[in-house]
Amino acid sequence: LASGSKVLRPCPSCQRGELLFKAPKAMNGTLLECSNSGEGCDMKLYLPGGTTLQRLSAQPCAGCSHSLLSFTFNRASLEPRLRMHPYDACCFCSEPNLAEILRDCNDTADGRRRVALLCSRDPR
């Protein structure tokens, strides 16, 4: 998938909106944000700069039933131990390295809460 807004799954926070993958040109980075962010939902998580979502796998995650995702990260934006791991068929609930990348980019109390909510196995 090219940069821009791409629907990933239902929002785990408000359960009414869709979780979107965005790459705003003005931000020079990427993020996951609820489509209801202007209507009170606070779900917004930052990803390392240069992150792209390449495809949505047709195979669902065994843990939460959402589609598996394929990310490409700018290797320079990751810690060395996270660079060698493939992120070509992963899910937020079952890939601890992906959760760690999200925690590193969202290191506040609210950010950690949102990461935990996204990475839960609740299939909502």
N, C-alpha and C positions, 0 to 999 in steps of 0.2 A: 504494500500500500504506500502511496506517496504521502509526503507530508501534507498537513492540513487536518481538518477534523474528520476522524474516523470513529464510528461507533464500535465499542469493544464488547460491552455487556451492560445489563442494568446496573444502576448506581447502587453500591452496597450501603450508602449512607441514607439517602432519602427514599430509595426504592421506587421512585416515580420517574426519575430522569435516566438518561443513558450516560455511561461512562465513555468519554471521548478521548482519543489520542490527538493532541494538537501540537503543531510546530509553528507558532507564530513567528513571522519574520522579525518583528520588532523586538522579540525577547531573545533571539539567538539561542534558543533552547527548546526543550520539549516538555510536555506535561500531560497528565491525565486529569480531566476535569469533568464534573457533572454538567449535563446540558441544562440543569436547573440552577446553575450557580447564580444567575441573576434573580432567582426567586427564593433565595434563602438557603440553598444547600451549600455546605462549606467543603465538599469533597474536591480537593485540588492537590495533586502530588506532582512534584517536579522530578524529571529524569535528567541524567547527564546530558550536556550539550552534544548535539550530533546524533542522538538516538533516533533510529528509524524503526518503524513497524513494517516488516517486509511482507507478512502474509498472515492470514488467519487459517489455521489448520481445520480441516473438516472433521477431524477426530476430536471428540470431547475429552476433557480432563476426567480421569476416573475419580478424583477427589471431590469435585464440585459441579461437574457436568457443563462448565463453560468451555468455549473453544480454546484450544491451545494456541499460543501466540509465538511469533518469531520476531525477536528483536535483534538489531545490530547496534552495538555500542561503539563509540569512538574509544579505541583501546587506551588512549592516553588519559581518558576520563575515569578509568577504573583502577582500583588497587591491583597491584601485580598478581595476586593470587586469584582474582576474579577474571582476569583477562583471558585465561586459557579455557575457560568453561564455555561450551556452546550454548547459545540461547535460542535455538532454532525450533523448539517445540516444547514450550514451557508454559506454566500457569502460575499465577501469583500464589495460589494456595499450596503448590507442591514443589516450588523451586526456591529453596532457602537462599541461594545466591541472589536471585532477583529481588527477594524481600530485603536482603542486606543492602543492595544498591539503592533501593527506594528509601530505606532508613537513613543511609548516608546523605542523600540529597534532601531529606526532609527532617532535619535534626532539631525538632522542637517538640514540645509535649503534644500539640495538636497534630503535627506531622506524624509522630510515632503512633498516635491513636488511629489516624486515617490509614496508615500502612497496615496496622494490625487488622482493621476492619476489612480492607481489601484482600489481605492474605488469609483470611479465615476460610474455612471449608464450607461455610453456609452457602447453599446453592441459590438462594433468593431468586 
